């Protein structure tokens, strides 16, 4: 069987914000009440007011409540937030409260204007976003048309770890295999059992390019990856077999063992920090 071309879930930016993953998050929602099914549209729903800030992309926003913090999510963060969505005629299209509570999702998984707007917020902030169609669904069939208006309260976010100092190249003390894979054990694990190619593994990981930019992280999503070792990129299949449960290892995976220059995939050598959480037997 041919090796699949994907192993990391590189989220598209065209998924519907109207169908987020829902978190049963508790605690204080802050100063803004959650939206209800009958949430009235704001008076300025049809167009951004003169005091709205307009970004270079065309997104308009206005901060309604300042939470007092100064840290902001990035494009690779996973955010937990409350939102209400209207069309410019005042029709309520969706609200996180209608799905049982705050929504939690990677910002890479939502429309560009919403992702940009959330990155302007700090936890505790509430803002109104006017997202032009070019930053929303771009006329896609079956999606909300035209400009969309959101009230968003950012509860919190998680981001990928910072790039390691040795992200550009494997250090001299790295173990190198005949295939070209290099690795360093950062934290030893326990036991002596190693995954086989047919083992199903559960891992947390973060991936970087050699310039230090992160392209994916299960840590920022708050959910580990579970997959069969031989259905991952070749460098992962090989590297996982060196690990035991509880171990964290940094891998430098040359392009020949990664995506081999495929369009749309992370290019060049990739660097991963991987923590092996569990090993299962072969799936039947």
C-alpha positions, 0 to 999 in steps of 0.5 A, a space after each residue: 500500500 502506498 504511504 499516505 501523503 499526510 500525517 499532520 492535520 494541516 487545517 484548512 482556512 475554509 471550514 465553517 465557523 458555524 460548526 465549531 468543536 464545542 468545549 464544556 468549559 466552565 467558569 466565569 464568562 466575564 462581563 459579557 453575557 452568553 448569546 441566546 437563540 434570540 440574541 438581538 443584533 447590534 445597532 451597527 450590524 449593517 456596517 462598521 461605525 466610523 470609530 471602528 479600526 480597519 486593518 490592511 486586509 479589510 477587517 473592521 473591529 471595535 473592542 467592546 470590553 478590555 480584559 486587561 491582559 496583553 498576551 495575544 494568540 497567534 495563527 497557530 494558537 487554539 482559542 477558547 471563546 464565546 461568539 455570536 454571528 449575524 448577517 448584516 440584515 440582523 439575522 442570527 446565524 450562529 452562537 457558541 451558546 447554542 452548541 452548549 458552551 464556549 467553542 474551542 478550535 485551532 485558528 487555522 481551522 476558521 475563516 481568515 477574517 475571524 482568525 485575524 480578529 481573534 489574534 487582535 484580542 487578549 483573554 478577557 477582551 470582547 470585540 465586534 468584528 465586521 468580516 468582509 466576504 473576501 475574508 469569509 466564505 467568498 461566495 461559496 455555495 451553501 455558506 453565509 454570503 456577504 459580510 459577517 458580523 461577530 461578537 467575540 469574547 476570548 476566554 483563553 488560548 494555547 500556543 505551540 512551544 517556542 522553537 528550540 535553539 538548535 532548530 536549524 541543524 542537528 547538534 553534534 551529539 545527535 544520534 544519526 541513522 543510515 537513512 539520514 534521520 537525526 535525534 536527541 532524547 530530551 526526556 527518557 521514558 520508561 520500560 523497554 517496549 518500542 512501537 512497531 511499524 504496525 503499532 498505533 501510537 498516541 503522541 503529543 508533538 510540535 513541528 517546526 521548519 528550520 527557520 523556527 516557524 511552527 507549522 503544526 502542534 497537537 499541544 496548541 490544539 490540546 489533543 494528542 495525535 493517534 495514528 498507526 506508525 506506518 501511516 505517517 511520514 517515513 521519518 516518523 515511522 522510523 523515529 517512533 521505533 526508537 522511543 519508549 512510552 513517556 519519552 520525549 525526543 527531538 527529531 531532525 527529519 530530512 526532506 527525503 523522509 518527510 514530504 519530498 517537496 510535495 506542493 502544499 506540504 511543509 518544505 525542507 528538513 522538519 524538526 519535531 519534538 515528540 512525546 510518546 504517550 501510549 502504544 497499542 497493538 496492531 489494529 484489526 
